[in-house]
Amino acid sequence: MKDRIAQFNSVIAQNLGKLACTDMVLPAGAIVTITRVLVAKDMRSGRVGIAIWPDTHNESATEAIKKQWAHIQHLLRQKIRARICPKLIFYIDSTEKNAFDMEYLLDSLDTRANRAEA
């Protein structure tokens, strides 16, 4: 059962990624990436993590996705052709941004340490 849900998560992520490129209307200059899909065991609901670049478009892109939610669900239902299409909730996944920020801090500490040694 876990393998089936993992496979379903993957199919939804791939199709949402394609929809983000072709059918979602986003603010000019915003890029949306699907970072993670977690569907419940009963496959009736799921959470979709999205990363938006640049960060200045987080709020406007999230609002645009919320307004298009029903249309996105409809298009996804057509693409996956499953008996059940989960009701999806989108959220900002800040994991990648946090990792980037941490790497930046570590690099700056390393640069300072190198300067102190010289």
Rosetta constraint file for C-alpha pairs under 8 A:
AtomPair CA 1 CA 5 HARMONIC 6.39 0.50
AtomPair CA 2 CA 6 HARMONIC 6.13 0.50
AtomPair CA 3 CA 7 HARMONIC 6.06 0.50
AtomPair CA 4 CA 8 HARMONIC 6.08 0.50
AtomPair CA 5 CA 9 HARMONIC 6.05 0.50
AtomPair CA 5 CA 39 HARMONIC 6.93 0.50
AtomPair CA 5 CA 41 HARMONIC 7.02 0.50
AtomPair CA 5 CA 43 HARMONIC 7.72 0.50
AtomPair CA 6 CA 10 HARMONIC 6.27 0.50
AtomPair CA 7 CA 11 HARMONIC 6.27 0.50
AtomPair CA 8 CA 12 HARMONIC 6.18 0.50
AtomPair CA 8 CA 39 HARMONIC 7.81 0.50
AtomPair CA 9 CA 13 HARMONIC 6.09 0.50
AtomPair CA 9 CA 37 HARMONIC 5.45 0.50
AtomPair CA 9 CA 38 HARMONIC 6.16 0.50
AtomPair CA 9 CA 39 HARMONIC 6.24 0.50
AtomPair CA 10 CA 14 HARMONIC 6.14 0.50
AtomPair CA 10 CA 37 HARMONIC 7.40 0.50
AtomPair CA 11 CA 15 HARMONIC 6.20 0.50
AtomPair CA 11 CA 80 HARMONIC 7.45 0.50
AtomPair CA 12 CA 16 HARMONIC 5.95 0.50
AtomPair CA 12 CA 37 HARMONIC 7.23 0.50
AtomPair CA 12 CA 76 HARMONIC 7.68 0.50
AtomPair CA 12 CA 80 HARMONIC 7.41 0.50
AtomPair CA 13 CA 17 HARMONIC 6.04 0.50
AtomPair CA 13 CA 34 HARMONIC 6.50 0.50
AtomPair CA 13 CA 36 HARMONIC 6.99 0.50
AtomPair CA 13 CA 37 HARMONIC 6.00 0.50
AtomPair CA 14 CA 18 HARMONIC 6.42 0.50
AtomPair CA 15 CA 19 HARMONIC 6.18 0.50
AtomPair CA 15 CA 76 HARMONIC 6.87 0.50
AtomPair CA 15 CA 79 HARMONIC 7.08 0.50
AtomPair CA 15 CA 80 HARMONIC 7.67 0.50
AtomPair CA 16 CA 20 HARMONIC 5.98 0.50
AtomPair CA 16 CA 34 HARMONIC 7.14 0.50
AtomPair CA 16 CA 76 HARMONIC 7.06 0.50
AtomPair CA 17 CA 21 HARMONIC 6.49 0.50
AtomPair CA 17 CA 33 HARMONIC 6.83 0.50
AtomPair CA 17 CA 34 HARMONIC 5.96 0.50
AtomPair CA 18 CA 22 HARMONIC 6.27 0.50
AtomPair CA 19 CA 23 HARMONIC 5.09 0.50
AtomPair CA 19 CA 24 HARMONIC 6.28 0.50
AtomPair CA 19 CA 72 HARMONIC 7.62 0.50
AtomPair CA 19 CA 75 HARMONIC 7.92 0.50
AtomPair CA 19 CA 76 HARMONIC 7.98 0.50
AtomPair CA 20 CA 24 HARMONIC 5.09 0.50
AtomPair CA 20 CA 32 HARMONIC 6.77 0.50
AtomPair CA 20 CA 33 HARMONIC 7.67 0.50
AtomPair CA 24 CA 65 HARMONIC 7.43 0.50
AtomPair CA 24 CA 68 HARMONIC 7.44 0.50
AtomPair CA 24 CA 72 HARMONIC 7.64 0.50
AtomPair CA 25 CA 64 HARMONIC 7.09 0.50
AtomPair CA 25 CA 65 HARMONIC 7.94 0.50
AtomPair CA 26 CA 30 HARMONIC 6.39 0.50
AtomPair CA 26 CA 31 HARMONIC 7.92 0.50
AtomPair CA 26 CA 61 HARMONIC 5.82 0.50
AtomPair CA 26 CA 64 HARMONIC 6.17 0.50
AtomPair CA 26 CA 65 HARMONIC 7.59 0.50
AtomPair CA 27 CA 57 HARMONIC 7.36 0.50
AtomPair CA 27 CA 60 HARMONIC 6.80 0.50
AtomPair CA 27 CA 61 HARMONIC 6.11 0.50
AtomPair CA 27 CA 64 HARMONIC 7.65 0.50
AtomPair CA 29 CA 54 HARMONIC 7.94 0.50
AtomPair CA 30 CA 52 HARMONIC 6.73 0.50
AtomPair CA 30 CA 53 HARMONIC 5.79 0.50
AtomPair CA 30 CA 54 HARMONIC 6.39 0.50
AtomPair CA 30 CA 57 HARMONIC 6.12 0.50
AtomPair CA 30 CA 61 HARMONIC 7.08 0.50
AtomPair CA 31 CA 52 HARMONIC 5.64 0.50
AtomPair CA 31 CA 53 HARMONIC 5.15 0.50
AtomPair CA 31 CA 54 HARMONIC 7.28 0.50
AtomPair CA 32 CA 50 HARMONIC 6.52 0.50
AtomPair CA 32 CA 51 HARMONIC 5.75 0.50
AtomPair CA 32 CA 52 HARMONIC 4.65 0.50
AtomPair CA 32 CA 53 HARMONIC 6.56 0.50
AtomPair CA 33 CA 50 HARMONIC 5.52 0.50
AtomPair CA 33 CA 51 HARMONIC 5.13 0.50
AtomPair CA 33 CA 52 HARMONIC 6.44 0.50
AtomPair CA 34 CA 48 HARMONIC 7.11 0.50
AtomPair CA 34 CA 49 HARMONIC 6.00 0.50
AtomPair CA 34 CA 50 HARMONIC 4.66 0.50
AtomPair CA 34 CA 51 HARMONIC 6.52 0.50
AtomPair CA 35 CA 48 HARMONIC 7.57 0.50
AtomPair CA 35 CA 49 HARMONIC 5.25 0.50
AtomPair CA 35 CA 50 HARMONIC 5.38 0.50
AtomPair CA 35 CA 51 HARMONIC 6.50 0.50
AtomPair CA 35 CA 93 HARMONIC 7.06 0.50
AtomPair CA 36 CA 48 HARMONIC 5.76 0.50
AtomPair CA 36 CA 49 HARMONIC 4.87 0.50
AtomPair CA 36 CA 50 HARMONIC 7.20 0.50
AtomPair CA 37 CA 46 HARMONIC 6.99 0.50
AtomPair CA 37 CA 47 HARMONIC 5.78 0.50
AtomPair CA 37 CA 48 HARMONIC 4.57 0.50
AtomPair CA 37 CA 49 HARMONIC 6.28 0.50
AtomPair CA 38 CA 46 HARMONIC 5.39 0.50
AtomPair CA 38 CA 47 HARMONIC 5.23 0.50
AtomPair CA 38 CA 48 HARMONIC 6.53 0.50
AtomPair CA 39 CA 43 HARMONIC 5.73 0.50
AtomPair CA 39 CA 44 HARMONIC 7.59 0.50
AtomPair CA 39 CA 45 HARMONIC 5.92 0.50
AtomPair CA 39 CA 46 HARMONIC 4.00 0.50
AtomPair CA 39 CA 47 HARMONIC 6.43 0.50
AtomPair CA 39 CA 86 HARMONIC 7.25 0.50
AtomPair CA 40 CA 44 HARMONIC 6.63 0.50
AtomPair CA 40 CA 45 HARMONIC 5.68 0.50
AtomPair CA 40 CA 46 HARMONIC 5.74 0.50
AtomPair CA 43 CA 84 HARMONIC 6.92 0.50
AtomPair CA 43 CA 85 HARMONIC 7.33 0.50
AtomPair CA 43 CA 86 HARMONIC 5.65 0.50
AtomPair CA 44 CA 84 HARMONIC 6.68 0.50
AtomPair CA 44 CA 85 HARMONIC 6.61 0.50
AtomPair CA 44 CA 86 HARMONIC 4.23 0.50
AtomPair CA 44 CA 87 HARMONIC 6.06 0.50
AtomPair CA 45 CA 86 HARMONIC 4.39 0.50
AtomPair CA 45 CA 87 HARMONIC 4.51 0.50
AtomPair CA 45 CA 88 HARMONIC 5.78 0.50
AtomPair CA 45 CA 89 HARMONIC 7.89 0.50
AtomPair CA 46 CA 86 HARMONIC 5.98 0.50
AtomPair CA 46 CA 87 HARMONIC 6.12 0.50
AtomPair CA 46 CA 88 HARMONIC 4.79 0.50
AtomPair CA 46 CA 89 HARMONIC 6.27 0.50
AtomPair CA 47 CA 88 HARMONIC 5.53 0.50
AtomPair CA 47 CA 89 HARMONIC 4.82 0.50
AtomPair CA 47 CA 90 HARMONIC 5.90 0.50
AtomPair CA 47 CA 91 HARMONIC 7.27 0.50
AtomPair CA 48 CA 88 HARMONIC 6.63 0.50
AtomPair CA 48 CA 89 HARMONIC 6.02 0.50
AtomPair CA 48 CA 90 HARMONIC 4.75 0.50
AtomPair CA 48 CA 91 HARMONIC 6.23 0.50
AtomPair CA 49 CA 90 HARMONIC 6.03 0.50
AtomPair CA 49 CA 91 HARMONIC 5.18 0.50
AtomPair CA 49 CA 92 HARMONIC 5.73 0.50
AtomPair CA 49 CA 93 HARMONIC 4.92 0.50
AtomPair CA 50 CA 90 HARMONIC 6.94 0.50
AtomPair CA 50 CA 91 HARMONIC 6.16 0.50
AtomPair CA 50 CA 92 HARMONIC 5.11 0.50
AtomPair CA 50 CA 93 HARMONIC 5.35 0.50
AtomPair CA 51 CA 92 HARMONIC 5.95 0.50
AtomPair CA 51 CA 93 HARMONIC 5.63 0.50
AtomPair CA 51 CA 94 HARMONIC 6.80 0.50
AtomPair CA 51 CA 96 HARMONIC 7.83 0.50
AtomPair CA 52 CA 57 HARMONIC 6.91 0.50
AtomPair CA 52 CA 58 HARMONIC 5.86 0.50
AtomPair CA 52 CA 61 HARMONIC 7.46 0.50
AtomPair CA 52 CA 92 HARMONIC 7.68 0.50
AtomPair CA 53 CA 57 HARMONIC 6.89 0.50
AtomPair CA 53 CA 58 HARMONIC 7.56 0.50
AtomPair CA 54 CA 58 HARMONIC 7.51 0.50
AtomPair CA 57 CA 61 HARMONIC 5.72 0.50
AtomPair CA 58 CA 62 HARMONIC 6.01 0.50
AtomPair CA 58 CA 92 HARMONIC 7.92 0.50
AtomPair CA 59 CA 63 HARMONIC 6.22 0.50
AtomPair CA 60 CA 64 HARMONIC 6.19 0.50
AtomPair CA 61 CA 65 HARMONIC 6.20 0.50
AtomPair CA 62 CA 66 HARMONIC 6.20 0.50
AtomPair CA 62 CA 92 HARMONIC 7.98 0.50
AtomPair CA 63 CA 67 HARMONIC 6.23 0.50
AtomPair CA 64 CA 68 HARMONIC 6.33 0.50
AtomPair CA 65 CA 69 HARMONIC 5.89 0.50
AtomPair CA 66 CA 90 HARMONIC 7.95 0.50
AtomPair CA 68 CA 72 HARMONIC 6.08 0.50
AtomPair CA 69 CA 73 HARMONIC 6.16 0.50
AtomPair CA 70 CA 74 HARMONIC 6.19 0.50
AtomPair CA 71 CA 75 HARMONIC 6.20 0.50
AtomPair CA 72 CA 76 HARMONIC 6.02 0.50
AtomPair CA 73 CA 77 HARMONIC 6.05 0.50
AtomPair CA 73 CA 85 HARMONIC 7.98 0.50
AtomPair CA 73 CA 87 HARMONIC 7.43 0.50
AtomPair CA 73 CA 88 HARMONIC 7.61 0.50
AtomPair CA 74 CA 78 HARMONIC 6.43 0.50
AtomPair CA 75 CA 79 HARMONIC 6.29 0.50
AtomPair CA 76 CA 80 HARMONIC 6.14 0.50
AtomPair CA 76 CA 85 HARMONIC 7.82 0.50
AtomPair CA 77 CA 81 HARMONIC 5.88 0.50
AtomPair CA 77 CA 82 HARMONIC 7.18 0.50
AtomPair CA 77 CA 85 HARMONIC 5.82 0.50
AtomPair CA 80 CA 85 HARMONIC 7.96 0.50
AtomPair CA 94 CA 98 HARMONIC 6.05 0.50
AtomPair CA 95 CA 99 HARMONIC 6.20 0.50
AtomPair CA 96 CA 100 HARMONIC 6.14 0.50
AtomPair CA 97 CA 101 HARMONIC 6.11 0.50
AtomPair CA 98 CA 102 HARMONIC 6.11 0.50
AtomPair CA 99 CA 103 HARMONIC 6.13 0.50
AtomPair CA 100 CA 104 HARMONIC 6.15 0.50
AtomPair CA 101 CA 105 HARMONIC 6.28 0.50
AtomPair CA 102 CA 106 HARMONIC 6.21 0.50
AtomPair CA 103 CA 107 HARMONIC 6.11 0.50
AtomPair CA 104 CA 108 HARMONIC 6.19 0.50
AtomPair CA 105 CA 109 HARMONIC 6.23 0.50
AtomPair CA 106 CA 110 HARMONIC 6.18 0.50
AtomPair CA 107 CA 111 HARMONIC 6.14 0.50
AtomPair CA 108 CA 112 HARMONIC 6.21 0.50
AtomPair CA 109 CA 113 HARMONIC 6.16 0.50
AtomPair CA 110 CA 114 HARMONIC 6.22 0.50
AtomPair CA 111 CA 115 HARMONIC 6.28 0.50
AtomPair CA 112 CA 116 HARMONIC 6.21 0.50
AtomPair CA 113 CA 117 HARMONIC 6.33 0.50
AtomPair CA 114 CA 118 HARMONIC 6.38 0.50
